[in-house]
Amino acid sequence: IVGVSECENPTMGASLSRCESLPPLPEGELPPLAPPPPSSEDGSSRSAGSAAALVEKLKGPGQFERREEEVKKLTSVNTFEGARVDVSKPMTPLFALSHNIMLGSSPHPNANSHYKLGATVGDGERVCIATVDQHGTVEGQLYGALLGGFQGKLIFNLPNDPKNGIVAVSDLDYNGASSSAQLKFGHNIHGVAGPHLGVSYFQAITPRFSLGGEGSCGLKSPASATTMVAGAKYGAPKFSGALSYVSHSGQGDQLSLFYHRTVTPGRVHLGTELAVQPATGDSQMTAAAEFTLKQSKVNLAIDGSGRMHSLLETTLSPAAKLTFSAEMHLGANANGPNDDGNGPAGKGKLDSYKFGYGLQIGQ
């Protein structure tokens, strides 16, 4: 067929192939050549770039002592007995006062009422909290940001009876881009008298997996007051898990497992905790759930001993909340009056019930 180019379809006549859509090259100009394959230098630069991208994805794992915080918030339900009223009033943008009244229970033995006056002073970088009760016990907390990624914390308790001794803990925290460390000094903590020294380190291995450890000892008796902890944490968008292995001098070892599950973000959260002592085989399990509704929040927890906790918090207004607390322990007295020979006969195991309600006013 005369006059038809190689891009035309001779059978269809006017129909042209896709070659005609390309613009014609000027006379004497050659088509562009294909780009050369990447050199070894380009490959190494790409590898370095991918490694840098991986480092950028790593996030600070937080402090080692807070690796189980998500689960502990669920399993440690703050139940109480009797009536509780909390009133807080901001006096200035940086200063606030608070009053805490408890009826029917008290942290002090042989007492059924308790009053505490508190004050809070703080800005965006430093916070100071102090309380004093009717018995003269003073408690204080100091938090502040130092240089760079360093932060400081001081917690102390001054009892009304000097014989009980001062309880104090001072921390120096470092939070880096992919790691954290802590230096801790305490006095009369963990049920052991005297000064204590501890150090911990937590490192992000991957964007979701972190490893770390902690060691502490009593300076007066290091051999009998030494604790070593090894832990790991894995965090995903909807679940997280943590593992801890604790070795106490003279008290045996303990393996703890923690699991947190987000069923509905901001609505439903589940958590479980399992502690096992390898030497004896004893174990303790706790399962908990948290439900956040439109104007209320419900916390539930039950452990392997039959103890059940529940806490209902409802919002009456932006500045008022009402709380209902309940605790039930089935078979609280495993060795009943019939077993030890004391008390009236015929009662057997006893169940324990505790109920309370509270009112919180202020922001």
Secondary structure as GFF3:
##gff-version 3
##sequence-region A 1 363
A	DSSP	three_ten_helix	18	21	.	.	.	ID=ss1
A	DSSP	alpha_helix	40	57	.	.	.	ID=ss2
A	DSSP	three_ten_helix	64	66	.	.	.	ID=ss3
A	DSSP	alpha_helix	69	75	.	.	.	ID=ss4
A	DSSP	beta_strand	82	92	.	.	.	ID=ss5
A	DSSP	beta_strand	95	103	.	.	.	ID=ss6
A	DSSP	beta_strand	113	122	.	.	.	ID=ss7
A	DSSP	beta_strand	126	133	.	.	.	ID=ss8
A	DSSP	beta_strand	138	145	.	.	.	ID=ss9
A	DSSP	beta_strand	150	158	.	.	.	ID=ss10
A	DSSP	three_ten_helix	162	164	.	.	.	ID=ss11
A	DSSP	beta_strand	167	175	.	.	.	ID=ss12
A	DSSP	beta_strand	179	189	.	.	.	ID=ss13
A	DSSP	beta_strand	192	204	.	.	.	ID=ss14
A	DSSP	beta_strand	209	218	.	.	.	ID=ss15
A	DSSP	beta_strand	226	235	.	.	.	ID=ss16
A	DSSP	beta_strand	239	248	.	.	.	ID=ss17
A	DSSP	beta_strand	252	264	.	.	.	ID=ss18
A	DSSP	beta_strand	268	276	.	.	.	ID=ss19
A	DSSP	beta_strand	283	292	.	.	.	ID=ss20
A	DSSP	beta_strand	296	303	.	.	.	ID=ss21
A	DSSP	beta_strand	307	317	.	.	.	ID=ss22
A	DSSP	beta_strand	320	333	.	.	.	ID=ss23
A	DSSP	alpha_helix	337	340	.	.	.	ID=ss24
A	DSSP	beta_strand	350	361	.	.	.	ID=ss25
###
